[in-house]
Amino acid sequence: MNHTPGPWELGRSGTVVTPHPVKNAPIGADNCTHYGGNLICESVTEANARLIAQAPDLLWACESFVVMYELSVKCSAVDRLLLDRAKDIIEKAKGVGL
């Protein structure tokens, strides 16, 4: 896993934070005190912050969906489209093939 593990949560004023140390955070960053946790992102709208905070769980759900459907004996054309879309999302989220 290359990203900071979840959970990610809404912090103070347009931020997303985590209780885990963030990889490549600036040395001496005191964001736990200022933002209420280790900073994932800042200066985003509340709606975007809510979505960003769910990113680790959404990635897990996509990965679980792929495993479930790849093990399925019956996979319709619609299922195949959803499966391919989930795989694309996972690759983009993980930076695979970029």
N, C-alpha and C positions, 0 to 999 in steps of 0.2 A: 504494500500500500504506500503510495507516494504522498497522498494528501493527509492532512491532519485528521486524526480519527474523530468521530462523533462522540458524544452529542455536540451539536452546534446549537446555540440558543441566541435569542434576541438580547442584545446588550443595551447600553444606554444610547439614546439619540441616533438612530440610523446605523447601528452597528450589529455585527454578528460575532459572537465570542464562543470560546470553548474552554473547558477546564484543563485541557491538555496543552502542553507546550507546542507552539507553532514552529514548524521547520523554517529555517532561514529568517526568523524574526530578527529585527535589528538588535544589536547588542545593547543592553541597558534599557530596553523598552520596558516601560512601567505600565503597560496597558492593562494589567490585572486590576490595578487600583483605579485607573482612569475610566476604563470601559466596563469593568465588572467581570473580566475574564481575559484570556489570551485572544487577541484580536484576529479574526478571520477577514473581515472587511469593514469599511466605514463609509460614511457619506452616501448611503443608499436610501431610497424611499422605504417606508415601512412595508409596503407590499412586496418589494424585491427582497428585503431583509428576511421576511417570513419564508419566501421561496428558497433563498440561499441557505437559510438555517436548516432546511429539510434535505439538502443535497446528499449527505451521507446515507440517510434512510432511503431516499429515492434511488440511489445507486444500488443499495442492497436489494431493494424490491425488484429492480430491473434484472440484476444478476440472478435472483431467486426465480423470477419468471422464466428466464432463459433455461436454467437447469430443469425446471418443472416441465417445460414444453419439449425440451430435447429428449427427455425420458419418456414422453408421451408416445404411444403407439399410433394414435390417430391424431393427425395434425392437418387441419383443413387449410385451404389457400389463405383464408383470412388469418388463421393462426400463424401461418408462415410469414405473412406480411408483418404482423405484430412482433413475431420473433426476430425477424431481420431488423426491424426498427429498434427494438430493445438492444440488440447487439451493436448497432450503430451508435446509440446513445452511450453505451458502456465504453466503446472505443474512444469516443470524443471526450468523455469524462476522465478517462485514464490517460489520454494523450497518445493512444496507440495509433500508429500509422500517420502521425502528423509530421 
